[in-house]
Amino acid sequence: MRVAVVIVTYNSADVVGGCLDSLADGARGVEPADVDVADVVVADVVVADVVVADNASADDSVAIAEKGGARVVQLGRNAGYAAAVNAGVAALDLDALDAVYVLNPDCRLRPGSIAPLAAALTPGRGIAVPLMLNPDGSLQPSLRRMPTIWRAVVEALIGGLRAGRIGRLGELVTHPRAYERAGVAVWATGAAMLISVAALRGTGPWNESFLLYSEETEFCLRAADRGWVTWYEPASVIEHIGGDSAVNPMLAALLTVNKVRLFRMRRGPLSALAYYLVVVSGEAVRALSGRRTSRAALAALVLPSRRITTLEGPR
């Protein structure tokens, strides 16, 4: 199987080098050897191309990517994650590939981690996602259930992490046992996704209007609409440093607004209104307790003028 890698960067100089350095081992397996990133052959997997799609980084991301042997596609502005994924995919010769591995720059591939994902892309499975670990080796929950009004109610009452620990009440899958076995996932975090070329072509480009957050949800759900399964494969392991949407008010607001917007896109107006009111109520309760991220999310939900429409500028 011939695989290309697309890495999205934005001021990622402190992490992208480590991501690129991990690709050779991720493709090769555990045997030590000095080889280039491109054209590494292991277990019938070839990393045929590595593209870094850069969202107008102001640091040394581009220089580090080029030094690491990647081709760089510069978007010229901070157009968002989905736009960068689309630009990276557009730079590839899809006719010569079987799959594209979309990665965040703060991912580190464990040795031999690409081959199990590639093997998981059997007919009907269009997306394969790995087991994600935090830098300290602990589980990083990455799988999600279908967004529903009932799950939104539970999460508004007790929080997403608590809800995830109680059966199937929460959207976030948090129980460690759920990550021990391979299986179908509704959707998963977009930090690491191996997507077959057939699924890419059948699903279409990522929705760039989301800028950041929910774009992977929309892509996975749209792929499922077209018959492509998202498959979780724990034999593939990566380390993910992770972002700061939990502490950054601006990012938290964008995440929450996009979650509501995606629900509205896929459901009728009455269901969408109910979902919106539930999310607003939950954020209002947490905002009253002093949580800065919830205050920002609540303001963006009720005041359209506070919603982020571009990632460019001094933010």
N, C-alpha and C positions, 0 to 999 in steps of 0.2 A: 504494500500500500504506500502510495506517495502522498506525503502530508506537507502542507505549507503552514507556517506559523505567522500569525498576525498579532503584533503586540502594540497596544495603544499607549502612548505616552503623553504626559503633560507635566512639565517640570519634574521629571522622574529620574533625574541624574543620580540620585542616591540609591536607586533600586534597579534600574533597567540593566545595568551591567551584570548584576547577579542573576537576573532572569536569563539573559543571553548565555551566560556561562553555564547555566544548568541544562541548556537544551541538548548538548551533546550526550551527556549522561542519561538524560531523560529518554533520548531516542535509542541510545546504544544498549543500555542495560548496565550490569554491574561490573563488567570487565574493564579494568583501567587501560586506557590507550590514548595517545595523542592524535586527535583527529579534528578536522574543521567541523563547524556547525552544519554547514550544508553537505548534502549527500552522505550522511551517516546512515549506514545500513545495519539494522539489527532486527531479528525476528520478523523479517519480511516487511519492515517499516523503513521508509526513506524520508528524511526531512529534506525536501527538495528545494525549499525556498524559505527565507525568513525576512519578513517585512515589518518595519516599525512605522506605524502611522502616527505622526506627531502633530499635536494640537497647538502649534505655535509656542513651544516651550521657550522660556526666557533663560533657562539654565543650560547645562552642557549635555542635555539628553540626546540631541542629534549627533554630536561628536562622539559620545560614548557608544551609541548604537552603530555608527559607521565603523568605529574602531573594533567593535565586536563582530563585524562581518555581515551586518544586516543591511538590506536595502531600505532606504528611508523615503517615505512619502510624506511630504509636508503639506498640511492643509492650509497653512497661512493664517489661521485663526483658531480659537478654541471653539470648535464646532460641536463638541460633545463626543461621548463614547460611541454611539451608534454611527455617527458620521465618519468617525475615524475607522471603525470596523469596515464600513462600506468602502472607504477609500483604499484600505489595505487589500480587501478582497478584489477590488477593481484592478489593482496592480498585478494580480496573479494571472497566470495562464491556467484557468480552471480545466481546460481540456487535457492538461498533462497531470492533473491531480485527482486524488480520490477523496481527500478531506482537508479541511482548514481548521487549525487549532487557534482559537481566539484566546488571548491571554492578557491579563493585567500585568504591568511591569513589576509588580511587587509579589509575583509568584515565583516559587523555586520548585523545579521539577525534581522529584526523587528519581534515582536510577531506575531505568526500565519502565517509566510511568506512561509513556506514550503507547507502547504496544498493546496493553490491555484495553485502552480506550479504542484503539483502531480495531481490535478484534471484536469489540462490543458492537460495532456498527454493522450488524447483520441486516438483511433486508427488512425494511420497515422501521428500523431504528435510525433516525436521522441525526440525533445529538447524543453525545456521550460525555458525562461529567465525572470528575474524579472525587476521591475522598480528600477533603481539605483539612489541614491541620494548622493550628496557630504556631508561631515561632517556638513556643515552649513545648510543642509536641501534643498539646491538648486538642480535642476535637473542635473544629470550627463548623457549627451547623450551617449547611449550605443548601439543603433541600427544602422545598416549599410545597404546600398543598394548595388546592384551588381557592382563590379568594371568594369568600361568601359573606353575606350579611351576618349570619349567625356567628361566624368566626370573628368578624369585626366587633360584634357585641361583646363576645367573651374577652377579646383582647382589650377593648375599652374598659372593661370592668377589672380585670386582673393583670393586664399587661401581656405582651406577646410572648415573652420568655416563659412565664408561668403557664400560659395557655398551651404552649407547645409541649409541656411536660405532662399534660393531662389527656391521655388518649389521643384523639385526633381533633381536639377542640381548636388548636391554634394553627395558623397558616405555616409558621416556622416549625420544621421537624427538628426537635431538640434531643430526643431520647437516644443515647449512644447505641442501643441495640438496633435501631433503625438504620444505622450506618455500617452494620457488620455484614450485610448481605446485599448483593446486587439486585436491581429491580427497576421498575418503571417509576419515574418521577414526573410530577405535573410540571414543575419548572425548578430551576436551580440558579444560584448566583452566576452571573455572567463573567466572573473573573477567570474562568477556565472552562472552555467548551470546545470539544472536537465535533465539528459539523461536517457531515458528508457533503460532497459537491452536489449530489442529487437533491439533498434536502435544501441546500442553499438556493439552488435554481428553482426548486419547486415552491419554496416559501417566499422568495423575494428578498429584497434588501431589508436591513434593520430599519426601524422607524426612527428617523432622525429628529422628529419633533419632541421626543422625550428628553433630549440633551443628555441627561444623566439619571439613572435609576428607572426601573420598570421597562427599559428597552429590551432586556433579556427576557422578562416575563412575557411581554407582548410577542416576541419572536418565538418563544417556546410554545405559547398557546396557539399562535397562528400556524406554526408547523404542525401541531397536533390536529388542528382543523383540516389540514391537508394530508393527514394520515401518517405523519412522522412522529415516532415515539422519542421522548427524552429518556435516556437510560443512565442510571447511576452505577458506576463500576468501582468498588472499593479496592480492587487490586491495583488501581492507579492512584498514587498518592502524591499530592503537592503540598508545599507549605505556602500559606498566603498571609502576608503581613497584615493586610486589611486597611480599610479607609477610616475616615473619621466622621461619618454621618451621625454616629451616636453622640458626638460632642460638638459638632459644628452646626450652629443654628441654621445657616443658609442651606447647607446640604440636607439637613433634616427636613426643612420646609419643602425643598424640591422633591425629596423622596416621598413625602406624604401627599403632596399635591398630585404627583404623577401616579401614585397608587389609586387615588380616587378617580383621576382622569381615565386610567386604563379600565377600571370597573365600568365607568360610564360608557366607554367605547364598546364594551362587549355585552352590556345588559340594557334592558329597557329603561325609560326615564324614571318610572316609579321605583324600581329597584335601585337605580343609581342615586336617587334622592335619599332613600333610606340609608344606603351605605354611607353617603356623604354626612348625613346627620349623626350617624353613629360615630364616625371617625372624628367629627368636630367635637362631639360630647367627650370622647376619650381624651383628646388633646386638651380640651378645656379643663378637665379635672386635673391633669398632670401639670398644666400651666399654673393653676392655682396653688399647686404644691411648690412652685418655684423653679420648675424645670425650664431652662432657657430654650432648649430645642423644641419643646412643646409650645412655648409662647410664640416662637417663630413660625412653627407649623400652623398654629391656630390663626395667626394673622394672615398667612398666605391663603389659608382655606376660605376665610370669610371676606378678605379684601383682595379682589383681583389685581389691584394696583401694586400689591406687595409680592406678587408672583414673579418668579425669575423667568425671563423669556430669552436670555442670552447668557452665555458663560464668558463672554468677552469683557474686557475692561479691567478695572483695578481689583475685582473681587479676589 
